[in-house]
């Protein structure tokens, strides 16, 4: 479903500084957060005023909602990056100025869902085109909020998984500066094929869960974050690129507005608890939405179980430069966006869905299975079978 673009919030905003109250529209023609003689060199009416260069520089390579700092004649100020409605550059707005009494930003990758009262939240206007790869992972030292619960049963042709979505390992602290949501128990009930079959076609993963882990926490690799907030542009930010602050913990996981904790990448403490290690075939770590098993990192080098090693993805970063102009970001391909990657048949051990036929302790006769890998896509982005509709869960 196509999401309507929400206009940038434009009511007057008020700030009291040095005993003077300034009221101005948040636009390039009126940007007054400091005394005018110091910040803008114009009258208090803000007519034809423009933010100082320091305000732009403070938000260079940042996203809307990110924290920022800038130096002024009165000292260093801290605030948030925001996009004025009639400009295409982010500016640093000091924390003292609050549109409608609130500061926008700080939402997770799923921030474009329903806000309180049914109002859609404004998409974040990211402008980063080259990421530095720094994820700033939150230490996973917080005990689960409840006991982990998962049940797996088979009824006829259907495997039924029920879970409360609470991990059996520590997590990062939530909320945090990159993710404002708290972990809450869920009521998952997923029905998948007990005896899945490979189709003659591939089904792409959209915004939804790829599958569920053996501890009942979903695998959800995609981020609902787009260049300049335009999901129709095709330039979706890669959650593990570091270009967008998502508040991920050491399990490469964070929390949706619904309170659902979910993995965007390798679930480090889950793999540690399952004793996933080099030289040994990975135990099963979950089920994909189409019913096939999920493993991590280590598996058969071929389908005869002759050797076990780390299996490699067949994806690589494209060479050259992205298109520019219009809704295109420009810059060179580097993994900032999902579209920066391409699959090359024969480059790695796995197919375009990060899977292959393997012989495992669980399936000695062999089965098609998916693998999490150290390199992109980490969590697969497509299905070889028919995914259960239960995993979309009303996603956008």
C-alpha positions as CSV (number, residue, x, y, z in Angstrom):
1,X,0.0,0.0,0.0
2,X,1.4,3.4,-1.0
3,X,1.8,5.7,1.9
4,X,0.7,9.3,1.5
5,X,3.4,11.9,2.0
6,X,2.8,13.9,5.2
7,X,3.5,17.7,4.9
8,X,6.2,19.1,7.0
9,X,4.9,20.5,10.3
10,X,4.7,24.3,9.8
11,X,2.9,25.9,12.8
12,X,4.6,28.9,14.4
13,X,7.2,28.0,16.9
14,X,8.1,29.9,20.0
15,X,11.3,30.2,21.9
16,X,12.2,32.4,24.8
17,X,15.9,33.4,24.8
18,X,17.6,36.3,26.7
19,X,14.3,37.5,27.9
20,X,12.9,38.1,24.4
21,X,10.1,36.0,22.8
22,X,10.5,35.3,19.1
23,X,7.6,33.8,17.1
24,X,8.4,32.6,13.6
25,X,7.5,30.0,11.0
26,X,10.1,27.3,10.6
27,X,11.3,28.1,7.1
28,X,14.3,29.4,5.3
29,X,12.7,32.9,5.4
30,X,12.5,32.9,9.2
31,X,14.9,30.9,11.3
32,X,15.3,32.6,14.7
33,X,16.4,30.6,17.6
34,X,19.0,32.9,19.0
35,X,19.0,36.7,19.5
36,X,18.8,38.0,15.9
37,X,21.9,40.3,16.2
38,X,24.0,37.3,17.1
39,X,22.6,34.5,14.9
40,X,21.2,36.2,11.8
41,X,22.1,39.9,11.8
42,X,18.5,40.8,11.1
43,X,15.5,42.2,13.0
44,X,13.4,40.2,15.4
45,X,10.7,39.8,12.8
46,X,13.0,37.4,10.9
47,X,12.2,38.8,7.5
48,X,14.1,37.1,4.8
49,X,16.3,35.6,7.4
50,X,18.5,32.6,6.7
51,X,20.1,30.0,9.0
52,X,23.8,30.5,9.6
53,X,26.2,28.2,7.8
54,X,27.0,26.5,11.1
55,X,23.4,25.3,11.3
56,X,23.8,23.6,7.9
57,X,27.3,22.2,8.7
58,X,26.1,20.7,12.0
59,X,23.7,18.4,10.0
60,X,26.0,17.5,7.2
61,X,25.7,13.7,6.6
62,X,23.0,13.4,9.2
63,X,19.3,12.5,9.1
64,X,16.3,14.4,10.2
65,X,15.8,13.9,13.9
66,X,19.5,13.2,14.6
67,X,21.1,15.2,17.4
68,X,23.4,18.1,16.3
69,X,25.8,20.6,17.9
70,X,26.9,24.0,16.5
71,X,29.2,26.8,17.7
72,X,27.7,30.2,18.1
73,X,29.0,33.5,19.6
74,X,27.2,32.5,22.8
75,X,28.8,29.1,22.9
76,X,28.0,25.6,21.7
77,X,24.3,24.7,21.2
78,X,22.7,21.3,21.0
79,X,19.6,20.5,19.0
80,X,18.0,18.3,16.3
81,X,18.4,18.3,12.5
82,X,15.2,19.3,10.7
83,X,14.2,19.9,7.1
84,X,12.6,23.4,6.5
85,X,9.6,23.0,4.1
86,X,11.0,25.1,1.4
87,X,14.5,23.8,1.3
88,X,16.3,20.6,0.6
89,X,19.0,20.8,3.3
90,X,18.9,19.9,6.9
91,X,19.5,22.5,9.5
92,X,20.3,22.3,13.2
93,X,17.5,23.6,15.3
94,X,18.5,24.3,18.9
95,X,16.6,22.3,21.5
96,X,15.0,25.4,23.0
97,X,12.8,25.8,19.9
98,X,9.9,23.3,19.7
99,X,7.2,23.2,17.1
100,X,3.9,22.7,18.8
101,X,5.8,21.8,22.0
102,X,7.6,18.8,20.5
103,X,10.8,17.9,18.8
104,X,10.4,15.6,15.8
105,X,12.7,12.7,15.0
106,X,14.1,9.8,17.0
107,X,11.8,7.2,15.5
108,X,12.9,3.7,14.5
109,X,13.0,2.2,11.1
110,X,9.3,1.5,11.4
111,X,8.4,5.1,12.4
112,X,6.1,5.5,9.5
113,X,3.4,3.5,11.1
114,X,0.4,4.9,13.0
115,X,1.1,7.4,15.7
116,X,-1.2,7.9,18.7
117,X,-4.7,8.8,17.6
118,X,-4.2,7.1,14.2
119,X,-2.1,10.0,12.8
120,X,0.7,8.9,10.5
121,X,4.1,10.0,11.6
122,X,6.1,12.2,9.2
123,X,8.8,10.2,7.3
124,X,12.4,11.1,8.1
125,X,14.1,13.2,5.5
126,X,17.4,11.4,5.2
127,X,20.0,12.9,2.9
128,X,23.1,10.7,3.6
129,X,24.4,9.1,0.4
130,X,27.7,7.7,1.7
131,X,27.7,5.9,5.0
132,X,30.7,5.3,7.2
133,X,29.6,1.8,8.3
134,X,29.6,2.7,12.0
135,X,26.5,1.2,13.7
136,X,27.2,2.4,17.2
137,X,25.7,-0.8,18.7
138,X,24.1,-0.6,22.1
139,X,25.6,-3.0,24.7
140,X,23.3,-5.9,25.3
141,X,23.3,-6.0,29.0
142,X,19.6,-5.7,29.9
143,X,17.6,-8.7,31.1
144,X,14.5,-9.7,29.1
145,X,11.3,-8.0,30.3
146,X,9.5,-11.3,30.6
147,X,10.2,-15.0,30.3
148,X,10.8,-16.3,26.8
149,X,7.9,-18.4,25.5
150,X,7.6,-20.3,22.2
151,X,5.7,-23.4,21.1
152,X,6.1,-25.3,17.8
153,X,3.4,-27.9,16.8
154,X,2.5,-29.6,13.5
155,X,-1.1,-30.1,12.5
156,X,-1.4,-31.9,9.2
157,X,0.4,-29.9,6.6
158,X,0.9,-26.9,8.8
159,X,3.6,-26.0,11.3
160,X,2.2,-23.6,13.9
161,X,4.6,-21.3,15.9
162,X,3.3,-19.3,18.8
163,X,5.5,-17.0,20.7
164,X,5.6,-13.9,22.9
165,X,8.5,-12.3,21.0
166,X,10.7,-12.0,24.1
167,X,14.3,-13.1,23.6
168,X,16.1,-15.7,25.8
169,X,19.2,-13.5,25.9
170,X,20.0,-10.0,27.1
171,X,19.2,-7.0,24.9
172,X,20.2,-3.4,24.7
173,X,18.5,-0.8,26.7
174,X,15.3,0.4,25.1
175,X,14.3,3.2,24.6
176,X,17.6,4.7,23.6
177,X,18.6,7.8,21.6
178,X,18.2,6.0,18.3
179,X,15.0,4.1,19.1
180,X,12.3,5.5,21.3
181,X,10.3,2.3,21.9
182,X,10.1,-0.2,24.8
183,X,10.1,-4.0,24.4
184,X,6.7,-5.5,25.0
185,X,5.4,-9.0,24.9
186,X,3.7,-10.0,21.6
187,X,1.1,-12.5,20.7
188,X,2.6,-14.2,17.6
189,X,0.9,-17.1,15.8
190,X,2.6,-18.0,12.6
191,X,1.4,-20.8,10.3
192,X,3.9,-22.1,7.8
193,X,4.1,-25.2,5.6
194,X,5.3,-28.2,7.5
195,X,6.6,-29.7,4.2
196,X,7.6,-26.7,2.1
197,X,8.3,-27.0,-1.6
198,X,10.6,-24.9,-3.8
199,X,8.7,-22.9,-6.5
200,X,9.9,-22.2,-10.0
201,X,10.0,-18.5,-9.2
202,X,11.3,-16.2,-6.5
203,X,9.1,-14.1,-4.2
204,X,10.8,-10.9,-3.0
205,X,10.6,-9.9,0.7
206,X,8.8,-6.6,1.2
207,X,8.5,-4.8,4.5
208,X,7.7,-7.7,6.8
209,X,9.4,-10.5,8.6
210,X,11.5,-13.0,6.7
211,X,11.0,-15.6,9.4
212,X,11.2,-16.3,13.1
213,X,14.0,-17.6,15.3
214,X,13.9,-20.6,17.5
215,X,13.5,-18.3,20.5
216,X,10.4,-16.6,18.9
217,X,12.0,-13.3,17.9
218,X,11.4,-12.3,14.2
219,X,14.0,-11.8,11.5
220,X,13.2,-8.5,9.8
221,X,16.1,-7.2,7.7
222,X,14.4,-4.2,5.9
223,X,14.3,-0.7,7.2
224,X,11.3,1.6,6.4
225,X,13.7,4.5,5.7
226,X,14.2,6.1,2.2
227,X,16.3,8.8,0.7
228,X,14.5,12.1,1.5
229,X,11.6,10.0,2.9
230,X,10.4,9.1,-0.6
231,X,9.6,5.4,-0.6
232,X,8.7,5.6,-4.3
233,X,12.2,6.5,-5.2
234,X,13.5,3.0,-4.8
235,X,16.4,4.2,-2.6
236,X,15.8,2.3,0.6
237,X,18.4,2.6,3.3
238,X,20.2,-0.5,4.4
239,X,19.6,-1.0,8.1
240,X,23.2,-2.3,8.7
241,X,25.0,0.4,6.7
242,X,25.1,2.9,9.6
243,X,23.7,5.6,7.4
244,X,20.5,5.9,9.5
245,X,20.6,5.9,13.3
246,X,18.3,3.0,14.4
247,X,19.5,2.3,18.0
248,X,20.5,-1.3,17.2
249,X,21.9,-3.4,20.0
250,X,24.7,-5.9,19.9
251,X,22.2,-8.5,18.5
252,X,21.7,-6.1,15.6
253,X,18.1,-5.8,16.9
254,X,15.8,-3.0,18.0
255,X,12.1,-2.4,18.7
256,X,9.1,-1.4,16.5
257,X,6.5,1.0,17.7
258,X,4.4,-2.0,18.7
259,X,7.0,-3.1,21.1
260,X,8.2,-5.9,18.9
261,X,11.9,-6.7,19.4
262,X,13.3,-8.0,16.1
263,X,16.6,-8.9,14.4
264,X,18.0,-6.8,11.5
265,X,21.2,-8.8,11.3
266,X,23.2,-11.6,12.9
267,X,21.6,-12.3,16.3
268,X,24.9,-12.5,18.2
269,X,23.8,-13.8,21.6
270,X,21.3,-16.2,20.1
271,X,24.1,-17.7,18.0
272,X,26.3,-17.9,21.0
273,X,23.7,-19.6,23.0
274,X,23.2,-22.2,20.2
275,X,26.9,-22.8,20.1
276,X,27.2,-21.8,16.4
277,X,30.9,-22.2,15.6
278,X,33.3,-22.7,12.7
279,X,34.0,-26.3,11.6
280,X,30.6,-27.5,12.7
281,X,27.3,-27.3,10.8
282,X,25.1,-24.7,12.2
283,X,22.1,-25.9,14.2
284,X,18.8,-24.7,13.0
285,X,18.2,-21.1,14.2
286,X,14.7,-20.5,12.8
287,X,12.1,-21.0,10.2
288,X,11.5,-18.8,7.1
289,X,8.0,-17.6,6.3
290,X,7.8,-20.2,3.5
291,X,8.5,-23.1,6.0
292,X,12.1,-23.8,5.1
293,X,14.7,-24.0,7.9
294,X,17.2,-21.2,8.6
295,X,20.8,-21.8,9.5
296,X,23.7,-19.4,10.2
297,X,27.1,-19.0,8.7
298,X,28.4,-22.6,8.6
299,X,27.1,-25.4,6.4
300,X,28.0,-28.0,3.7
301,X,30.4,-26.9,1.1
302,X,28.3,-29.0,-1.3
303,X,25.2,-31.1,-1.0
304,X,27.0,-34.3,-0.2
305,X,28.0,-33.2,3.3
306,X,31.7,-33.7,2.4
307,X,32.9,-30.6,4.3
308,X,31.6,-27.8,6.5
309,X,32.8,-24.3,6.1
310,X,31.5,-20.7,6.2
311,X,29.1,-20.3,3.3
312,X,29.5,-17.1,1.3
313,X,26.8,-14.9,-0.2
314,X,26.8,-14.3,-4.0
315,X,26.1,-10.5,-3.6
316,X,28.5,-7.7,-4.1
317,X,28.4,-3.9,-4.1
318,X,27.9,-2.5,-7.6
319,X,30.7,-0.7,-9.4
320,X,30.4,2.9,-10.4
321,X,28.0,5.7,-9.5
322,X,24.4,5.9,-8.7
323,X,22.1,8.0,-10.9
324,X,21.7,11.5,-9.8
325,X,19.0,14.2,-10.2
326,X,15.3,14.0,-9.4
327,X,14.7,11.5,-6.6
328,X,18.1,9.8,-7.1
329,X,20.8,10.3,-4.5
330,X,23.9,10.3,-6.7
331,X,27.3,9.3,-5.2
332,X,29.1,6.0,-5.6
333,X,27.7,2.6,-4.7
334,X,28.9,1.6,-1.3
335,X,26.2,-0.3,0.5
336,X,24.3,2.7,2.0
337,X,21.2,1.6,0.1
338,X,19.7,-1.8,-0.6
339,X,19.9,-1.1,-4.3
340,X,23.6,-0.7,-4.1
341,X,24.0,-4.5,-4.2
342,X,23.8,-7.0,-7.0
343,X,23.7,-10.8,-7.2
344,X,26.3,-12.5,-9.3
345,X,25.6,-16.2,-10.0
346,X,28.5,-18.4,-9.0
347,X,30.2,-15.6,-7.0
348,X,29.4,-17.3,-3.7
349,X,28.0,-20.6,-2.3
350,X,24.4,-19.5,-2.1
351,X,21.7,-18.5,-4.5
352,X,19.9,-15.1,-4.8
353,X,17.8,-15.9,-1.7
354,X,20.9,-16.8,0.3
355,X,20.0,-20.5,0.3
356,X,21.0,-23.9,-1.1
357,X,20.2,-27.6,-0.8
358,X,22.2,-29.0,2.2
359,X,22.4,-32.1,4.3
360,X,22.0,-31.3,8.0
361,X,21.7,-33.2,11.2
362,X,18.0,-32.2,11.2
363,X,17.5,-33.2,7.5
364,X,19.9,-36.1,6.7
365,X,18.2,-36.7,3.4
366,X,18.8,-33.1,2.4
367,X,16.6,-30.0,2.2
368,X,16.6,-26.5,0.7
369,X,17.6,-24.1,3.5
370,X,18.4,-20.4,4.0
371,X,21.6,-19.1,5.7
372,X,22.5,-16.0,7.5
373,X,25.8,-14.7,6.3
374,X,28.4,-12.2,7.5
375,X,28.2,-10.3,4.3
376,X,25.1,-8.8,2.6
377,X,22.3,-9.6,2.6
378,X,23.0,-11.2,6.1
379,X,19.3,-12.1,6.4
380,X,17.8,-13.3,3.0
381,X,15.6,-10.9,1.0
382,X,13.5,-13.3,-1.0
383,X,11.8,-16.7,-0.8
384,X,12.1,-19.8,-2.9
385,X,8.9,-21.2,-1.5
386,X,5.5,-19.6,-0.8
387,X,5.6,-17.3,2.2
388,X,2.8,-17.3,4.8
389,X,0.7,-14.2,4.9
390,X,0.9,-14.4,8.7
391,X,4.4,-12.8,8.5
392,X,3.2,-9.5,6.9
393,X,1.2,-8.7,10.0
394,X,-0.4,-5.7,8.3
395,X,2.9,-4.0,7.5
396,X,3.0,-1.1,5.1
